[in-house]
């Protein structure tokens, strides 16, 4: 059965209210991102969400490799797991937004691979061989019986990846994969093949390996089209998040359909006009995943919405999601806008989740 997740913005006063809301609306997972220059702390907000809920799974969506050393990442999520035993997931990635917003590239694959290996060992056994500062040391969590942290209730480890070698790494060391924008069975088939390379390397099978797709969905009202101002308001932030990623070098313009590329080219020229050039990254992610900056509203078009967002009536979305589920998708992970959050998740819960 397909799971339904949503992003919860890391803001203390809304983390509790919004995660409680989505739990009541039937969402199975709430993911709190880790991007230090635009949001609050993921673990603080996860802890608040844990105290406010009883059933919903809570995950980092996603924790960033360079933000904390591996032992701190594990002890942080294991502390939340002491509050909400068995309801916690560690999502872990290279930092395409969290690092690029500081003008830095994502963590290199070799370093990321070492972090993934260490975290996997710490989560499973509570100890690992840790390499840092030219040294190699065995490390172990002490005083576990005193329950400062909880590793006894298993914490699933989901690796975030889009690149082939990192997807295979998720299959080798992870319990699940978080990727972006899965919209077709063909893409899912390619992802599953890469994951299988990793699971075989680890001596495991791909059966029941959750694939989570971070995307967004908008439920159309009767007679409503993509030209609707309401639809633009509920999807524009996600359109721009995709454009931001391409402009930052995270994805290729060729990933966009031909009818969208002229608009993206106009947006690319807009980015190139940002001054000073060496600080362009400070403006590039304004509104990222939350809202559309005023000078970027002209880039929100029906073609861009169709290319980046799952959009349709409730029945149309259910049909599309059932096809993706049949092809191997385990969860759709929505990114609602900051303003319009309740409307967005409410429409989806009523027209899709309740009738799925």
N, C-alpha and C positions, 0 to 999 in steps of 0.2 A: 504493500500500500504506500502511495506517495505521501511523504511528509511535507509540511508547509512551514517554512521559516520566514522570519522577517528581521531586518536590521532594527536595532534599538539605538538611538543616538546616545552617546556617553555624556549625558548631562544629568547630574544627580537628581534634580527635582523632577525630571521626566522619566528617568530609568524605571522607577518603581511604578508610576502610574501607567506608562505605556506597556510595560511587560505584563502587568496585571490585566490590562485591557486585551492584549492579544491572546493571553492564556484563556480568558473568558470567551473569546471569539473563535476558539478552536485551533489556533496555531500550535504546532507541536514543538517548535524551536524558536528561540530568540537569540540573535547574534549581536554582540556588542563589539564594535571595531576598535582598533588600536592605532590612532594617528595623532600623535602628541601635539602637533602644531595647529590642529583645527578643532579637536574635541577634548573632552575630559578623559580621566583615566579609566581604562577598560575594566580593571579588576575592582576598583572601588565601586563602579556602577554595577558590575556583576554581583558583588556582595549585597548591594542594596536590592537588586532584582531578586536575588535568592531569598531574602527575608520576606519579600512581598508575594511570593508565589508558592505553589505546592506541587504542580505537575510538569510544567513546561521545562524542556531541556534548555540549558543556558550555555552558550559558547562564546569564546573569543572569535570575532569575525573580521579580521584575524589578528592574533598577536604577531609582532614583528621581531625577526631574528636579532637585529642589532639593538633593539631597545633595552634588552635585559640579557644577562648571561643565562645560559641554559638552566643552571640550578635555581635561579631566581624565577624564571618563567614557570618551572614546575612547582616550586613552593607556593607561588602566587595562585595558580589554578587549584592546587591541592588545598589551599586555605579556603577557597570558595567551596570546594567539595566537602569541607567539614561542615559548612552551613547548609548545603543542599546535596546530601550524599547520593551519588549515582545519577545526578541530573546535570552533570557538568561535562563539557567537551572542550578540549584545547584545539582551536584552529590556529595554524602557524604558517606564516608566509615571509616573503623576502622584502616586502616594504615598498611596493611600487608607488604608493601614494605617500606613506609616512616618510619615506626617504627622499623622494623626488621633490616634495614640498620644501625640503631643506637644500635643494640643489645637488643632491647626492644620487648615485645610481642604486638600484636594488642590490642587496647582498649577493656576492658572487656565489656561483653554484657550489664550489668546493667548500667554502665556509658554511653555506647553508646546509650542505649534506652532513658536515660534522655536527652541526647543531641538532639536526633532526635525529641523528644516530644517538647522541647523548640524551636528548629529551626522551626518546623512545625507551632507552634503557632505564632512565630514572623513573619514568611512569610505571614501567612493568616490575622493576626489581627494587627500586629505591636506592640504587647505587649504580655507578658507571665509572668508566675511565674518562677523565676530563683533561683536555689539553688546552693550555693557555700560557701565554707569556714564555713560550719555549720550553714549558715543563709539561710533564704528564703525571697526573695524580689520580689515584682511586678516591672517589668521593662517595659518601653515604649519608642519607638523612638519619639523624639521631633522634631519640626521644619520641619515636612514633607512637608508642603506647600511651603517651600523654595527650595525643590527639591535637597537637598544634596544627597539624596538617592531616589530610585523609587521602592516603593512597590505597587503602584497603578496598574501598568502593571504586571499581575500575573507572578510570578517566579515558575515554576514547580520544585518540590523537588523529586529527584531520589535517592533512597537508594541503596548503593552497598552491595551485599550480595551473599554468596554461602552457608552458613550454614542454616539449616532449620529454626531455630528460628529467624534468622535475615531476612530471606526471608519473613516470616510471619510478621515481624515488618514493612518491606517495604509495605506490603499490608495494614497494619493498618494506617500508618502515611504518606506514600509516595504517589507521583503521578506517579511513575514509578520505575522499578527495573533495576539496572546494575549488570550483573553477568558475568561469564567467560566461554568461551569454549562450548557454546551450539551447539552441532553438530547433535543431533537426536531429532525427535519428541517425543520419550519416555522421554527424559530428560526435554523437555519443558512441558510435561504433569505433571511431578512431581513438577516442579516449580510452575505451575499454581495452583495446588492443595494447595500448601503451601501458596501462595499469597492469595488464596480464604479464608483461615483460618483467615488471617489478615483483609481482607476487610469486612468479615462478622462481625468480632469483632467491627469494626468501623461503622457498619451499612451501608456499601457501597457494590456495586457489582463490579465484576472483569471486566466488559465490558470496552473495550478500555483502559485497563491498559497496558502501554508500557513495554515490556520486551526487554532490550538492552543486546546484547551479545558481550563482548569484546573478540576478537579473531584476527586472521589474515588470509588473503587469498592471494593466488598467482595464477595468470593466466598463464597457460602453453601455450607456443607457439606450432605451429604445429610440431608434431614429437618429442617434448621435453618430457623427463622423469624426475623423481625425482632425478636421479643421476646427473643432469645438475649442473655445478658450478654456473650458474646464479640463479637457483632455490635455491640452498643452500645459496647464498649471500642474497637473498631477504626473506628468511624464518628462517635462523639460529638463529637470535636474538630472535624470538618467541619460537623456540624450547627450547633455553636455559632459557628463562623467565619461561617456564613451569618447567624445571628441577630445576631452582633456587627455585621456590615456593615449590616444593616437598622436596628439601634438607633442606629448612628452616622450614619445618613442617606445611606449609600452606595447603598442600594436601597430599594424600597418594600415595605411589608407585603403589598401586593396581589400581589407576585411569589410569595407562598406560597399553596398550595392552601387551600381553605376549612377543611378538617379540621385544619390545622396552626395556623391563626390564633389560636384560643383559647390554645394553649400559648405562642405568641409574645406574646400580650397579657399573659399572666402573667409572662413574661420581661421585657417592657417595664416592668411595674410594679416588678419586681426592680431593674432599672437605675435607675428613678426614685427608688428608696429609697437608692441609694448616696450617701453623704455624705463630705465636703462636695460640694455640687452642682458647684461650679466646678472640682473636680478629678475629676469622674466619669470622664473619659476615661482616667485612670490605672488604673482598675479594669476598665473595659469590655473591654479586650483581654487580660485575664489568660488564659494558656493558649492564646492565639490560634494556630490551625492545629497545635497540638502536643498538648494534653490538655484535659480538661474540669475546670474549677475545682470543688472539692468542693461549693460552694453552688449550682452550676448543673447538677449531675447529674440533678436532677428534671425538667429540661427535655428530656432525651433520650427521645424516644418513637418507637415504630415509624412513626408518621405522619411525624414529622420526618425520620427516616432515609430513608424512601421519597421524600420531597419534595426532598431535597438531594443524595442519593448514588446512584450507579449500583450497584444491589445485585441479586444473583441468582446462580444457579448459573453455572458456567463457560460452559455452552452458552447460557444466557439472555443473559449479558453479550456473548458473541461475536455472537449474533444482533442485539442492540441496536447494538453498535459497527459491525457491517457495514452496518447501515442508515444510521448517521450518516456512515460513510465514503462510501457511495454518494451521500449528500446533499452531500458536500463537506468533511467534517471531515478534517484532515490529521494531527492528533495528539491523543491524550488525555494529559493531564498530571496525574498523581495527586498527592494530598497525604496520604501516610500519617501516622499518629500517631508521635510521638517514641518512646513506648513501644509496642512492637508493630510497629515498622517492618519488621523482618525477616519476621515472619509475614504482614504485609499484602502486601508486594511479592513474597514467596515464593509465596503463594496465587495472586496475579494472574499471575505469570510462568508458573507450572505449568499453571494451568487456562485461561488466556486466551492469553498471548503464544505459548506453545509449541504451541498448537493452532489458532492464528488462520489 
